[in-house]
């Protein structure tokens, strides 16, 4: 009988302690390992830059083309129109979709400091979706975007990073 009273007292003390902790502002779900894993996954997902989560190869290509054009400085009206027509021609999309791709690319790049260093992270989720035809088109588009005005070292660095990323992908495929 005295053992049962001791167990009931221990359970009551534990419930009282947990209730007091909850009233003090401690989240009791933090002690749940499943809740912790789910929260950790969300933190990881929300902690990444949106441009590092692009899975569509067309969106990645549009972002890189706009990044090359923007590396020179602010994009002029003529350059923007040329980029939009390039999207329409190469991607086979209508003007509204091209404008949407351009606008979203500009928005995604707003907090990027050095795009040439970000290329690996930008391309990581979608690199396997690029075929050899896509790769050649992307390199051609990047060179066209850089050629809209005088090519700078930053633009060359972005193009070189993209080429190196695809080259490392080919080297991994051979092994």
C-alpha positions as CSV (number, residue, x, y, z in Angstrom):
1,X,0.0,0.0,0.0
2,X,2.8,2.4,0.9
3,X,4.4,1.7,-2.6
4,X,1.1,2.7,-4.4
5,X,0.9,5.9,-2.3
6,X,4.5,6.7,-3.2
7,X,3.9,6.2,-7.0
8,X,0.7,8.3,-6.9
9,X,2.6,11.1,-5.1
10,X,5.4,10.9,-7.7
11,X,2.9,11.1,-10.5
12,X,1.1,14.0,-8.9
13,X,4.4,15.8,-8.3
14,X,5.4,15.3,-12.0
15,X,2.1,16.6,-13.2
16,X,2.3,19.6,-10.9
17,X,5.9,20.3,-12.1
18,X,4.9,20.1,-15.8
19,X,1.9,22.3,-15.2
20,X,4.1,24.9,-13.4
21,X,6.6,24.8,-16.2
22,X,3.9,25.3,-18.8
23,X,2.4,28.3,-16.8
24,X,5.9,29.8,-16.6
25,X,6.1,29.8,-20.4
26,X,8.1,26.6,-21.2
27,X,6.8,24.8,-24.3
28,X,6.4,21.2,-23.3
29,X,6.4,20.1,-26.9
30,X,10.1,20.9,-26.9
31,X,10.7,17.6,-25.0
32,X,8.9,15.6,-27.8
33,X,11.6,14.3,-30.2
34,X,9.1,14.1,-33.1
35,X,8.1,17.7,-32.6
36,X,11.8,18.7,-32.5
37,X,12.5,16.9,-35.8
38,X,9.6,18.5,-37.5
39,X,10.5,22.0,-36.1
40,X,14.1,21.4,-37.2
41,X,13.1,20.5,-40.7
42,X,10.9,23.7,-41.0
43,X,13.8,25.9,-39.6
44,X,16.1,24.4,-42.2
45,X,13.6,25.0,-45.0
46,X,12.8,28.5,-43.9
47,X,16.4,29.4,-43.2
48,X,17.5,28.9,-46.9
49,X,17.4,31.7,-49.4
50,X,14.4,31.3,-51.8
51,X,16.7,31.3,-54.8
52,X,18.5,28.2,-53.4
53,X,15.2,26.3,-53.4
54,X,14.4,26.6,-57.1
55,X,13.7,23.2,-58.6
56,X,12.6,24.2,-62.1
57,X,15.5,24.4,-64.5
58,X,13.7,27.2,-66.5
59,X,13.4,29.3,-63.3
60,X,17.1,28.7,-62.5
61,X,18.1,29.7,-66.1
62,X,16.0,32.8,-65.9
63,X,17.5,33.8,-62.6
64,X,21.1,33.3,-63.9
65,X,20.4,35.3,-67.1
66,X,19.0,38.2,-65.1
67,X,21.8,37.9,-62.6
68,X,24.4,38.3,-65.4
69,X,22.5,41.3,-66.8
70,X,22.2,42.9,-63.4
71,X,25.9,42.3,-62.5
72,X,26.8,45.2,-64.8
73,X,24.6,47.5,-62.8
74,X,21.0,48.5,-63.1
75,X,19.3,46.9,-66.1
76,X,18.3,49.4,-68.8
77,X,14.9,49.4,-70.5
78,X,16.5,48.1,-73.7
79,X,18.3,45.3,-71.9
80,X,15.1,44.3,-70.1
81,X,13.2,44.2,-73.4
82,X,16.0,42.1,-74.9
83,X,16.0,39.7,-72.0
84,X,12.2,39.3,-72.2
85,X,12.4,38.6,-75.9
86,X,15.2,36.1,-75.2
87,X,12.9,34.3,-72.6
88,X,10.1,34.2,-75.2
89,X,12.4,32.9,-77.9
90,X,14.4,30.3,-75.9
91,X,11.8,29.1,-73.4
92,X,8.9,29.3,-75.8
93,X,6.7,31.3,-73.3
94,X,4.3,34.2,-73.8
95,X,5.2,37.8,-72.9
96,X,3.3,37.6,-69.6
97,X,5.2,34.5,-68.4
98,X,8.5,36.1,-69.5
99,X,7.6,39.2,-67.5
100,X,6.7,37.0,-64.5
101,X,10.0,35.1,-64.7
102,X,12.0,38.4,-65.0
103,X,10.2,40.0,-62.0
104,X,10.6,36.9,-59.8
105,X,14.3,36.7,-60.7
106,X,14.8,40.3,-59.8
107,X,12.9,39.7,-56.5
108,X,14.9,36.6,-55.6
109,X,18.2,38.4,-56.2
110,X,17.5,41.4,-53.9
111,X,19.6,40.1,-51.0
112,X,22.3,38.4,-53.0
113,X,25.7,40.0,-52.7
114,X,27.9,37.9,-54.9
115,X,26.0,35.7,-57.4
116,X,29.1,33.9,-58.7
117,X,29.6,32.3,-55.3
118,X,25.9,31.5,-55.0
119,X,25.7,29.6,-58.4
120,X,26.5,26.2,-56.8
121,X,23.7,26.6,-54.3
122,X,21.2,28.0,-56.9
123,X,21.8,25.1,-59.2
124,X,22.1,22.3,-56.7
125,X,18.3,21.3,-56.5
126,X,17.8,21.4,-60.3
127,X,21.2,20.5,-61.8
128,X,20.1,16.9,-62.8
129,X,17.2,18.4,-64.8
130,X,19.6,20.1,-67.3
131,X,20.3,18.1,-70.5
132,X,23.2,18.9,-72.7
133,X,20.9,20.9,-75.0
134,X,19.7,22.9,-72.0
135,X,23.3,23.5,-70.9
136,X,24.4,24.9,-74.3
137,X,21.3,27.1,-74.5
138,X,21.9,28.4,-71.0
139,X,25.5,29.3,-71.7
140,X,24.5,31.0,-75.0
141,X,21.8,33.0,-73.1
142,X,24.3,34.0,-70.4
143,X,26.8,35.2,-73.0
144,X,24.0,37.1,-74.8
145,X,22.9,38.8,-71.6
146,X,26.5,39.7,-70.8
147,X,26.9,41.1,-74.4
148,X,24.0,43.5,-74.0
149,X,26.4,46.0,-72.7
150,X,30.2,45.8,-72.1
151,X,31.1,42.5,-70.4
152,X,32.5,43.0,-66.8
153,X,34.6,40.7,-64.7
154,X,31.6,39.9,-62.5
155,X,29.7,38.7,-65.5
156,X,32.6,36.6,-66.6
157,X,32.8,35.1,-63.1
158,X,29.1,34.1,-63.1
159,X,29.4,32.5,-66.5
160,X,32.6,30.7,-65.5
161,X,30.9,29.5,-62.3
162,X,28.0,28.0,-64.3
163,X,30.4,26.3,-66.7
164,X,32.4,24.9,-63.8
165,X,29.3,23.6,-62.1
166,X,28.2,21.7,-65.2
167,X,31.8,20.5,-65.7
168,X,31.9,19.1,-62.2
169,X,28.6,17.4,-62.9
170,X,30.1,15.7,-66.0
171,X,33.1,14.7,-64.0
172,X,31.0,13.1,-61.3
173,X,29.0,11.3,-64.0
174,X,32.1,9.6,-65.3
175,X,33.2,8.2,-62.0
